[in-house]
Amino acid sequence: MSKYLKYFILEDLDSVRRIRIGQFWNVSLLITPWTWFGPFVFFGLHFLLNLLDTRLALNERLFQSIYFVLAVEVTTALHAFGHILSGKLIHSAMDELLITATRDVNVYHGDQSQIPGYVHLIRSLGGPIFNIIVGIFCIFIAKWIPSGFWTGVNTSMISTNFFFGLGGLLPIPSVDGEVIWREIANWMKKK
């Protein structure tokens, strides 16, 4: 079993094959051989959790799980974009984005201990802040979306973006909040 499983990463990042699929804004995009498995993982998790709501019919459970998977995949890409954007704004973007089955991993080359704390802070804030902005935007446009498929997708986009955004601010190991709160604590000690 992978030592990264405790961070909700199925692959062993030390040994997994990395397949280059392109580049975005000078950041190499890599996938693992297991990346394709991600939507099935999220569909299964959502479907199982939805079993707790006994009022839902099977077709409602299936559609909600599909909405959730679409929202997770888009939200993950938006989160990564937020990190790339914030890194570009301070001229210190990630070198690679590794897309695994369950999470994206920002890869920085070189000795990161020599990078100023504010750079780590801004790079870490980019993903969560971008997700919160997208969540607010989805709330704003909700009244103009006709009921049906797109309403379900938009509702899932709201919840997943706020989950990624607010959850990313928590001081949990391997989550952006770990870096954010470490750098804030370091800054407070220097005052």
C-alpha positions as CSV (number, residue, x, y, z in Angstrom):
1,M,0.0,0.0,0.0
2,S,1.2,3.5,-0.8
3,K,2.6,5.7,2.0
4,Y,0.8,8.5,0.3
5,L,-2.7,7.0,0.9
6,K,-2.9,8.9,4.1
7,Y,-3.0,12.0,1.9
8,F,-5.7,10.5,-0.3
9,I,-3.2,9.8,-3.1
10,L,-3.6,6.2,-4.4
11,E,-0.3,6.1,-6.2
12,D,3.2,5.9,-4.8
13,L,4.6,9.2,-5.9
14,D,8.2,8.0,-5.4
15,S,7.9,5.2,-8.0
16,V,4.8,5.9,-10.2
17,R,5.4,6.4,-13.9
18,R,4.8,10.0,-14.9
19,I,3.5,10.6,-18.4
20,R,3.9,14.0,-19.9
21,I,0.6,15.1,-21.7
22,G,1.6,18.7,-22.4
23,Q,2.3,22.1,-21.0
24,F,0.2,25.0,-19.7
25,W,1.8,28.4,-19.2
26,N,5.2,26.8,-19.0
27,V,4.1,24.3,-16.4
28,S,4.6,20.6,-17.5
29,L,1.4,18.6,-17.2
30,L,1.9,15.0,-16.1
31,I,-0.4,12.1,-15.4
32,T,0.1,8.7,-13.8
33,P,-1.1,5.5,-15.4
34,W,-3.9,5.5,-12.8
35,T,-5.3,9.0,-13.5
36,W,-8.2,7.5,-15.5
37,F,-9.4,5.8,-12.3
38,G,-10.2,9.1,-10.5
39,P,-13.8,9.7,-11.8
40,F,-14.7,6.1,-10.8
41,V,-13.4,6.7,-7.3
42,F,-15.4,9.9,-6.8
43,F,-18.5,8.4,-8.4
44,G,-18.3,5.4,-6.0
45,L,-17.7,7.5,-2.9
46,H,-20.5,9.9,-3.7
47,F,-22.9,7.1,-4.6
48,L,-22.1,5.3,-1.3
49,L,-22.6,8.4,0.8
50,N,-25.8,9.1,-1.0
51,L,-27.2,5.8,0.3
52,L,-27.6,7.5,3.6
53,D,-30.4,9.6,2.1
54,T,-33.2,7.0,1.8
55,R,-35.6,9.4,0.2
56,L,-33.6,9.4,-3.1
57,A,-34.6,7.2,-6.0
58,L,-31.9,5.3,-7.8
59,N,-31.9,7.6,-10.9
60,E,-31.5,10.6,-8.5
61,R,-28.5,9.0,-6.8
62,L,-26.9,8.3,-10.2
63,F,-27.4,11.8,-11.5
64,Q,-26.2,13.4,-8.3
65,S,-23.1,11.2,-8.5
66,I,-22.5,12.2,-12.1
67,Y,-22.9,15.9,-11.2
68,F,-20.5,15.4,-8.4
69,V,-17.8,13.7,-10.6
70,L,-18.1,16.5,-13.2
71,A,-17.8,19.2,-10.5
72,V,-14.8,17.5,-8.8
73,E,-12.9,17.2,-12.1
74,V,-13.6,20.8,-13.1
75,T,-12.9,22.1,-9.6
76,T,-9.6,20.2,-9.4
77,A,-8.5,21.8,-12.7
78,L,-9.6,25.3,-11.4
79,H,-7.7,24.7,-8.2
80,A,-4.5,23.9,-10.1
81,F,-5.1,27.0,-12.3
82,G,-5.3,29.1,-9.2
83,H,-2.0,27.8,-8.0
84,I,-0.4,28.4,-11.4
85,L,-1.8,31.9,-11.6
86,S,-0.7,32.9,-8.1
87,G,2.8,31.4,-8.8
88,K,3.0,33.3,-12.1
89,L,2.0,36.6,-10.3
90,I,5.0,36.3,-8.0
91,H,7.3,34.8,-10.7
92,S,7.6,31.4,-9.0
93,A,5.1,29.0,-10.5
94,M,5.3,25.3,-10.0
95,D,7.5,23.3,-12.5
96,E,5.1,20.4,-12.9
97,L,1.5,19.6,-12.2
98,L,1.2,15.8,-11.5
99,I,-2.4,14.7,-12.0
100,T,-3.0,11.5,-10.0
101,A,-6.2,9.5,-9.7
102,T,-7.5,11.4,-6.7
103,R,-5.4,14.7,-6.3
104,D,-3.2,17.0,-8.2
105,V,0.4,17.4,-6.9
106,N,2.3,20.7,-7.4
107,V,6.0,19.8,-8.1
108,Y,8.7,22.4,-7.5
109,H,12.3,21.7,-8.6
110,G,15.3,23.0,-6.6
111,D,15.8,23.8,-3.0
112,Q,12.5,25.3,-1.8
113,S,13.9,26.2,1.6
114,Q,15.7,29.2,-0.1
115,I,12.4,30.6,-1.4
116,P,11.0,33.5,0.8
117,G,8.0,32.7,3.0
118,Y,5.7,35.1,1.3
119,V,6.2,33.2,-2.0
120,H,5.2,29.9,-0.4
121,L,2.2,31.7,1.1
122,I,0.9,33.3,-2.1
123,R,1.5,30.1,-4.1
124,S,-0.5,28.2,-1.5
125,L,-3.4,30.7,-1.3
126,G,-3.9,30.7,-5.1
127,G,-5.8,27.4,-5.4
128,P,-8.2,27.9,-2.4
129,I,-8.9,31.5,-3.2
130,F,-9.7,30.8,-6.9
131,N,-12.1,28.0,-5.8
132,I,-13.9,30.4,-3.4
133,I,-14.2,32.9,-6.2
134,V,-15.6,30.3,-8.6
135,G,-18.1,29.1,-5.9
136,I,-19.3,32.7,-5.4
137,F,-19.6,33.1,-9.2
138,C,-21.7,29.8,-9.4
139,I,-24.0,31.1,-6.7
140,F,-24.4,34.4,-8.6
141,I,-25.3,32.7,-11.9
142,A,-27.6,30.1,-10.4
143,K,-30.7,32.1,-10.9
144,W,-30.1,32.2,-14.6
145,I,-29.6,28.5,-15.1
146,P,-32.7,26.6,-16.2
147,S,-33.7,23.7,-14.1
148,G,-32.4,20.3,-15.1
149,F,-28.9,18.9,-15.8
150,W,-27.0,22.2,-15.6
151,T,-28.7,23.1,-12.3
152,G,-27.4,19.9,-10.8
153,V,-23.9,20.6,-12.2
154,N,-23.9,24.2,-10.9
155,T,-25.1,23.1,-7.4
156,S,-22.3,20.5,-7.3
157,M,-19.8,23.2,-8.5
158,I,-20.9,25.5,-5.7
159,S,-20.4,22.8,-3.0
160,T,-17.1,21.3,-4.4
161,N,-15.5,24.8,-5.0
162,F,-16.3,25.9,-1.4
163,F,-15.2,22.5,-0.1
164,F,-11.8,22.8,-2.0
165,G,-11.5,26.5,-1.1
166,L,-12.4,26.5,2.5
167,G,-11.0,23.0,3.1
168,G,-7.7,24.1,1.5
169,L,-7.3,26.8,4.1
170,L,-7.4,24.3,7.0
171,P,-4.0,23.4,8.6
172,I,-4.1,19.7,7.4
173,P,-0.9,17.9,6.3
174,S,-0.4,17.9,2.5
175,V,-3.2,20.5,2.1
176,D,-2.5,24.1,1.2
177,G,-3.5,25.2,4.6
178,E,-0.5,23.4,6.1
179,V,1.8,25.8,4.2
180,I,-0.4,28.8,4.6
181,W,-0.5,28.5,8.4
182,R,3.2,27.6,8.7
183,E,4.1,30.7,6.8
184,I,1.7,32.9,8.9
185,A,3.2,31.4,12.1
186,N,6.8,32.1,10.8
187,W,5.8,35.7,10.0
188,M,4.2,36.2,13.4
189,K,7.4,34.9,15.1
190,K,9.5,37.5,13.3
191,K,7.3,40.4,14.5
